[in-house]
Amino acid sequence: MLNIEWEWYRAFLGVLREGSLSGAARTLGVAQPTVGRHVAALEAALGLVLFTRSQTGLLPTDAARALRPDAEAMESVAAALTRTASGLRGGGDVAGTVRVSVSEVVGVEVMPAILAGLAARHPALAVELVLSNRVQDLLQREADIAVRMTPPRQEQLVARKVGTIALGLHAAPDYLARRGLPATRDALAGHTLIGYDRPSAFVRAAAKALPALAGVAFALRTDSDVAQLALIRAGAGIGICQVPLAARAPALVRVLPDTFTFPLETWVTMHEDLRASPRCRVVFDALADGLTAYIAGA
């Protein structure tokens, strides 16, 4: 069995992500020669060439790309071990680190107020907030707690449904003052529409549930939900927004509510092994309460 140190894989991932030894060294907080030695040691242990030099930096080989998923899984487990150990040092107190995964929009628009309250009540608690529309793997401990817009299917997860968030078309009042409020779906053709660039799994599911979206051409396209929201608020056009979020200042106007509506079931989930963790239980309950209030418009 190969005796390979985790630090070697850590250096490998750093170079993969940064494209250079110097960039990886800055990210990892170590000296550049150390990163180089660790990568060379990993290559020697595995008998593989992991990077080739180019004018733009270090390029990963096919072997490096094949190793990446497993190395990232090791990274997640190592981070989970650190978080678990930090919580054990706190005994029964609410202390240590909890890693929370949420979507971009929820992370930017909803989570700050919830986390501010948590920080005030539990100063020894640290929260790592991951903004991603990808479903983090709780079984592999990529995150301790996740807010998901689909029902969890793994039996090992503890889940609480906090409600249903409605999505709808919205526009800023100044945009509608300039262009008028469309009264029918066909009238949308005369408006600037904001939407996605590349269809994701969620977008494809939404398109099936909303046949009225079929054939709609977006004049402004971005796959970032946060960027779409910013464009809507700036008065650039009509786009999809969460209904409770649109009601917040600056308020947006809903467009064609009877034609365009899509419900998002919202769940707070964590691995069942974390139920006995005081810090995870406190964060789980705070997220559930905060999101319930957000959906209710409180």
Secondary structure as GFF3:
##gff-version 3
##sequence-region A 1 298
A	DSSP	alpha_helix	6	18	.	.	.	ID=ss1
A	DSSP	alpha_helix	21	28	.	.	.	ID=ss2
A	DSSP	alpha_helix	32	46	.	.	.	ID=ss3
A	DSSP	beta_strand	51	54	.	.	.	ID=ss4
A	DSSP	beta_strand	57	60	.	.	.	ID=ss5
A	DSSP	alpha_helix	62	89	.	.	.	ID=ss6
A	DSSP	beta_strand	96	102	.	.	.	ID=ss7
A	DSSP	alpha_helix	104	109	.	.	.	ID=ss8
A	DSSP	alpha_helix	111	121	.	.	.	ID=ss9
A	DSSP	beta_strand	125	131	.	.	.	ID=ss10
A	DSSP	beta_strand	145	148	.	.	.	ID=ss11
A	DSSP	beta_strand	157	171	.	.	.	ID=ss12
A	DSSP	alpha_helix	173	179	.	.	.	ID=ss13
A	DSSP	three_ten_helix	186	190	.	.	.	ID=ss14
A	DSSP	beta_strand	194	195	.	.	.	ID=ss15
A	DSSP	alpha_helix	201	209	.	.	.	ID=ss16
A	DSSP	three_ten_helix	211	213	.	.	.	ID=ss17
A	DSSP	beta_strand	220	221	.	.	.	ID=ss18
A	DSSP	alpha_helix	225	233	.	.	.	ID=ss19
A	DSSP	beta_strand	239	242	.	.	.	ID=ss20
A	DSSP	alpha_helix	243	246	.	.	.	ID=ss21
A	DSSP	beta_strand	253	255	.	.	.	ID=ss22
A	DSSP	beta_strand	262	271	.	.	.	ID=ss23
A	DSSP	three_ten_helix	272	274	.	.	.	ID=ss24
A	DSSP	alpha_helix	278	296	.	.	.	ID=ss25
###
